[in-house]
Amino acid sequence: MRRVCFLLKVRQDRIEEYRERHAAVWPEMRAALSETGWHNYSLFLREDGLLVGYLETEDFEAARAAMAATEVNARWQAEMAPFFEARDGLRPDEAMQPLTEVFHLA
């Protein structure tokens, strides 16, 4: 299982609404994530809008592609896009670039 960590930046003026939206993630979105190989998925949000995402998956690119092919993801990404700072025209799920793991205490 591969551990994946990524960073995004939530707009300062949208942080509270972002928290509210993630307190009530659609059941079909949660199911799609699980079904497409996203395991132990967590988001952490700092007060300045720095968002840290973590997940475990067998194959991140395959899991991301499978999720991108779902209808629910298209709806979710369209609704979430305005919450993020500039991403060079990428949807939030396309802008997730894994960080390089430099240490892991097993």
SULDA-V250892 format. One record per backbone hydrogen bond with DSSP energy under -0.5 kcal/mol. CO is the residue of the C=O (numbers start at 1). NH is the residue of the N-H. E is the energy in kcal/mol with one decimal. If there is no record, write none. Layout:
co->CO nh->NH e->E
co->CO nh->NH e->E
This chain:
co->2 nh->57 e->-2.3
co->4 nh->55 e->-2.3
co->5 nh->99 e->-3.2
co->6 nh->53 e->-2.9
co->8 nh->51 e->-3.0
co->9 nh->85 e->-2.8
co->11 nh->14 e->-2.0
co->12 nh->15 e->-0.9
co->14 nh->18 e->-2.5
co->15 nh->19 e->-2.3
co->16 nh->20 e->-2.2
co->17 nh->21 e->-2.7
co->18 nh->22 e->-1.9
co->19 nh->23 e->-1.0
co->20 nh->23 e->-0.7
co->20 nh->24 e->-0.5
co->21 nh->24 e->-0.9
co->22 nh->25 e->-0.6
co->26 nh->29 e->-0.6
co->26 nh->30 e->-2.2
co->27 nh->31 e->-2.4
co->28 nh->32 e->-1.9
co->29 nh->33 e->-2.3
co->30 nh->34 e->-2.0
co->31 nh->35 e->-2.8
co->32 nh->36 e->-1.7
co->33 nh->38 e->-2.5
co->34 nh->37 e->-1.3
co->37 nh->39 e->-0.8
co->39 nh->56 e->-3.2
co->42 nh->54 e->-2.7
co->44 nh->52 e->-3.1
co->46 nh->49 e->-2.2
co->49 nh->10 e->-3.1
co->50 nh->46 e->-2.9
co->51 nh->8 e->-2.1
co->51 nh->53 e->-0.5
co->52 nh->44 e->-2.8
co->53 nh->6 e->-2.1
co->54 nh->42 e->-3.0
co->55 nh->4 e->-3.2
co->56 nh->39 e->-2.5
co->57 nh->2 e->-3.0
co->59 nh->63 e->-2.7
co->60 nh->64 e->-2.9
co->61 nh->65 e->-2.4
co->62 nh->66 e->-2.6
co->63 nh->67 e->-2.1
co->64 nh->68 e->-2.4
co->65 nh->69 e->-1.2
co->67 nh->70 e->-1.8
co->70 nh->74 e->-1.4
co->71 nh->75 e->-1.8
co->72 nh->76 e->-2.6
co->73 nh->77 e->-3.1
co->74 nh->78 e->-1.8
co->75 nh->79 e->-1.9
co->76 nh->80 e->-2.3
co->77 nh->81 e->-2.2
co->80 nh->83 e->-2.2
co->81 nh->84 e->-1.6
co->83 nh->11 e->-3.5
co->87 nh->90 e->-1.5
co->91 nh->94 e->-0.8
co->91 nh->95 e->-1.6
co->92 nh->96 e->-0.5
co->95 nh->97 e->-1.0
co->96 nh->98 e->-0.6
co->99 nh->101 e->-0.5
co->104 nh->106 e->-0.9
